Amino acid sequence: MDSFGLRPDRFDAAGQDQLVDIRDLQATLPGLTRLREWAHEALALRPGESVVDLGSGTGSEVITFAEEVGPTGFAVGVEPDPSLLATAEQRAAAANSAATFHSGDAYGIPFGAATFDAVLCERVFQHLTAPARAAREIARVLRPGGRTVVMDADWGSAIVHPGEHRVVREVIDTLVAATTNPYSGRRLQGLLTGAGLEVETTGSHALVQDRSVGAGALVSRVSAMAVARRVITEAERERLLADLAAGADAGDIHLSVTMFAVYARKPA
């Protein structure tokens, strides 16, 4: 999934939480790159296999998958947003890639049961009101012995430093409240197990914002929401943003969220 491709209307009507889209943490891209590399290594696609990226955005991973499975394989992205689908198709054509794309979502993958050898699903579950249903869809389309990597953030793990403890806590609580499924990262293993898959590996990576960004767009917006919720004052918000700006200048700043990745197989 493309790092800056998420839109909340891609998931379901209740998942309108673009606010917590991880694209706001632009400097986390190196961490996302490392997790994606791990996902490719774990899936270990072979020529001739079939693979789907659920929530494929602008298609970057599907194009890579198409190279890995070769001309005898099948690499497809499933994406409900028509503008992102169009962009993905244009990118695939420009790259002369065999990658294909279909409209669909986490609740209705437009393929029959036991179609795919591998499924990737990155940063989708945090937007879902019925994540167990999506996990069952992944299990449904996997062939016996097929494997999946599901990755998502856990916004309950967010760290904001420096700042007065209570104010920081209220801002993080506001972030959690604004997310459809904020603890999705820690729930992935249980969701996949509940869908009948066998979890083999669970990993995590702290996605740390570069200090040069300062408070960044995400903290600025969420702290404004915290003021609107009347859990902090405008003066407290301004002080938090000032503390973060000073921390960035002094090299004493830390903003991060933990991303979890689960590798699982469907019993043969």
N, C-alpha and C positions, 0 to 999 in steps of 0.2 A: 504494500500500500504506500502510495506517495505520502511523504511526511506532511505536506501542506494541503492535502486533498480532502480532509474531513469536513463534512457539513452535517448538521444535526438532522436535516430532513432525509438523510440517507437511511435512517434506521427505523424509527417508528414515531408516531405522533407525539408520544410522551417524552421522547428523547431529545428535547430541544435544549441541548446544553453545549452549544458551540463555545460557550464561555470557557469550559475546561478542556477544550481541544489542546492537545499537547503541542500543536504547532506554535503556540505562544512561547514555548520554551525553545527558541530557535537554536540556542547553543547546545541543546541535547542531541543534535544530529549525530555527532560521533558515537554516542552511546547507542542510539537506534541502529546505526550502521553495524556496530559490533553484535547487537542482538540479531539483526538480520543475517549476518554472516553465520552466527551460531545456528539459526533456523535452517539455513541452506545445508549446513553440514549435518544437522540432525536428520533432515528429511532425506538427504543423500539420494536425490533423484537419479534414475538411470535412463539411458536411451530407451525409448519405446513406452515409457510410463505415462500415466495421465495425472494431472495435478490441477487443482483449482485454488485461486486466491479469493477468499470470501471477504468482500469489501475492498476491491482491488484499486479504487481510486483512479489515478492517472496511468496505472498499468506497469509501473517500473518493475515490480517483482514478477509479473506474468511474462514480460519480455525476457527476463533472465531465465525463468523456468523453461520457456520455449527453447532456449539455447541448450539447456541441460538435458531435456528429454529428446531433442533432435527431431528430424523429419518424420520419424515413425511414432513419435509421442504426441501428446495432446496437452496443451497448456491453456487454461481459460481463466478469465477474471469474471467475477460476479459483482455487480455494482448497480445500485438503484438510481443513482443520480445521472440523468441523461447528459448533462454537460461534461461530467467526468468520463462517462463512457465514450463520448465523442473525442475527448482529448486523448484517451487511451488508444482508441482506434487510429487516430492520426499519428501518434507516436510509434505504434507498431508498424504502420505503413511506412513511415519515414525510415525506420530501422530495418525494413524488409524482413520483419519478424512474422513467424507463423502463429503468434499469440492471438487468441480470439477473446471476445468479450460479450457477455450477456447481461441483460437487465434481470435483477433479482435481489433478494435481501437475505439477512441471516435467518429469517423464519421460513423462507421458501426458496431453496436452491433449485434452479430450474433444470435438474437432471435426475435421472432415475436412481434407485437404490443400487449400492455397490458399483458406482461408476468410476471412482477415483482411487489411485494408489496413494495419493497424498493430498492434504488440505492445509493451507496456511490461513490463519485468521488473526490479523494484527489490529489492535486498538478499535475493536468493534463492540466488545461486550460491555464496556463502560457506558455505552449509549442505550443499552437494551433494558426494557422493562420485564422481559421474559427470557433471561439468559439460558435457563434450562432447556427451553424450546430450541434455541439456537444450537446448544450442545448436542441435542438429539438429531438435529439436521446434519451436523457434521458426521455423527456416527452413521446416519442413514446412508449418506453418499459414499462412505468409505467402503472399499472392498475388504473382505476378511484378510487380516494381516496388514492392512493399510495403516498409514501413520499420519499424525497431525501435529502441528505446532500452533498453539494459541497463545497470543501475547497481549497483555494489557497492563495499564497503569493501575496503581492502587493509591487513590488520592488521600486516603487516611494516613499514608506514609509521608506526606509532604512536609518539608522542612523550610522554614523561613527564618533567616538569621542575618543581621541582628534585629532587635525589636523587643519592646516590652512584652513579657510572656503572655499576659492575658490578652493583649491586643492581637498578638500573633495567633493565639489559640482561636480567638473569635474569627479571624480572617480565614484560617484553615477550615474551621467548622462551616463557615459560609461557603467555601469552595466545595466541601463535601455535600452540603445541602443543595447546591446548584447542579450536581451531577446526577444523572439518572441512576447509575449503578456504580457509586464511587469506590466500593471495595471490591471491584471486579477482579483485581489482580490476585488477591488472597483466596478468592472463591474458585478460580479456574480448575484447580486440581479436583475439587469435589464435584464440580459441574460435569467434567469429563468422565469421572468415575461413575457418577450417577447415570450418565448416558450409556454406560456399558463398555467404555473404553478402559484400557489398562495403562495407567500413567507410569512411564519409565524414568523420566527426568523432569525436575523442576529447578529452574534457575531464576536469577534476578539480577538487575543492574540498576544502580542509582543514576538517574539522568540529571546531571548537574548543569545548571545554567551558568554560562560564562559570566564572570564578575563584571565585565565591561557593560553588560546589559543593565546593570543596576536592578531596580525593582522589577522592571520589565512590564509588559502590557498586562500579563495575567494578574500579578499582585495588585497593580494599579486598579484594574477593573473590579477584582474581587473585594478589595478594601472599600471601594465606593459602594458596593452592594452591602457590605457589612454596616456602613453608615446608614444606608437606606433601611436596613433591618433594625436599626437602633441598638445594635450590640456594641458599637464603638461610636465615638464622636468624630466629627470632622477634624477637630484638633488632634485627636489621637491618630487618625489616618495620616494627616500631614506629618506628624512626628515620625510615624513608622516609615513613610517614604523618605523622609530626610535621613533617618538612621540608615536605611538601606543605601542611599546615595553616598553617605559618608563612609559606610562600610566598603562600598565598591571602590572608592578613592583610596582607602587605606589597605585594601586587600583583605578585609575581614568581612566577607559576605558569603552566604551559602543558601542557595535556593535549589531544591531538588524534589523529585518524586521517584519512587521505585517502580520499575517496570518488571513484571513477572512473565516468564515464558514456561510453558508446559509442553513436554513432548509425550505423546501417548499413541498407543496402537489399538486397532480393533482386533479382538481375538480371532485367530484363524479358524 
